[in-house]
Amino acid sequence: MSYTKTVGGQKFEFRDVKQILACANEEKSGDALAGVCASSERERAAAKDLLAEVTMSTLREQPVIPYDDDAVTRFIDDHLDKTQYEQIKAWTAGELRDFILADEPDGARVSLIRNGLTGEMASAVCKLMSNLDLVVASKKLRVKGFANTTLGIEGVLGARLQPNHPADAVEGILASLYEGLSFGVGDAVIGINPAYDTPDIVARLLEATHKVIDSLDLPTQNCILSHVTTQMKAIEMGAPAGLIFQSIAGSEKGNTAFGIDIETLLAAKKLGEKHCNNKGKMVMYFETGQGSELSSRSHNDADQLTLEARCYAMARHFNPFLVNDVVGFIGPEYLADGRQMIRAGLEDHFMGKLLGVPMGIDACYTNHMNADQNDLENLAILLTAGGVNYFMGVPMGDDVMLSYQTTSYHDIASLRELLNLRPAPEFELWLEDVGLMRNGRLTERAGDALLIKSMAHQSKAKR
């Protein structure tokens, strides 16, 4: 079935809903690279106008990758809450937008329908929103997560402590770790991207970070962001993990390119629930990013935003503690500049929370993008205003292993102070106990990495 719309005296024809979704997307270099974008702003306006009238039932019945062709489509549809879907199936994308923006500040009504939404539905409503709409809507859509700390609650901004090292040297990792803790960073996770993906190295880094957590009685969780199967082998060897990580895609082919399938993720979740040091048993950590499917030629001629939404629709069924979009990491082929990066970060944060995952964002860019520190900081402020669960925390915002720019320990402290936010409550109590925080503000002792190192060593000596 084709769709037509005339805008400014010019008639546009779209062959199906998939093309409408693609052409209604805001400008993205990835969609242009894939050849699925609007040819002009006038065509984009026509697509948005048509999309506003597309119903939820049509979006379910016409996913961007057919049910019979794709395991992600089947998994999402098979796990859809049919009772909630029945409530909204006749709504148009425009009506869903109005419903979300008109909801109460706590998003209570949206929470009653979110499990009846597919990724295509979240993508459609997202494309009809301005940046301010996305911030306002996201602020209402809190999604709580509990492991050894609690994120996603009012007044809390979490941070992943990311002490990466280009040679996986434990001494260098610990130096960054101690500094991050001294700035109040680490309540989301102590998460390391290893330079080498082997079970032995993953186990060694898990042991090192667990020793710090144990010696300081630190309320947090650790995770080594290697391939999920490598982590599973390390955990089976007895390595102490708090979370299990994996990058995911919005198509079956994309997940195959990552070396995973849904059955692997289900097995990881089961293993984590049994073995992870995690009070809340929310043991999964997923990362995503607009354009990842196109990078492996697994996009099935769909736009990158809709494929990203499908990641969240799949992820929610694994009850993850952390999900984040590495928004500017994949490169300018997919998000060309700061404007596109900011838009994508706001989109992904909104869609993730709309679909029910506890959403963080890696507000970042690579050095070959047409973006700078001001773009990064603008996005971070907008996301913080929108109630993002957590950011990354990296020494000086410059990751020496991954070679990209992201939020620093200092940025986290500044954002909390600017918008009157605090760390996770369990983590704040620890910060108060060690004299790093008082009444929600960092003390004069903050930033003293040697203080944390001394405390850790003294505790080890006592034991």
Buried (B, 14 or more C-beta within 10 A) or exposed (E): EEBEBEBEEEEBEBEEBBBBBBBBBBBBBBBBBBEBBBEBEBBBBBBBBBBBBBBBBBBBEBBBBEBEEBBBBBBBBEEBBEEBBEEBBEBBBBBBBEBBEEBEEEBEEBBBBBBBBBBBBBBBBBBBBEBEBBBBBBBBBBBBBBBBBBBBBEEBBBBBBBBBBEEBEBEBBBBBBBBBBBBBBBBBBBBBBBBEBBBEBBBBBBBBBBBBBBBBEBBBBBBBBBBBBBBBBBBEEEBBBBBBBBBBBBBBBBBBBBEBBBEBBEBBBEBBBEBBBBBBBBBBBBBBBBBBBBBBEBBBEBBBBBBBBBBBBBBBBBBBBBBBBBBBBBBBBBBBBBBBBBBBBBBBBBBBBBBBBBBBBBBBBBEEBBBEEEBBBBBBBBBBBBBBBBBBBBBEBEBBBBEBBBBBBBBBBBBBEEEEBBBBBBBBEBBBEBBBBEEBEBBEBBBBBEBBBEBBEEBEEEE
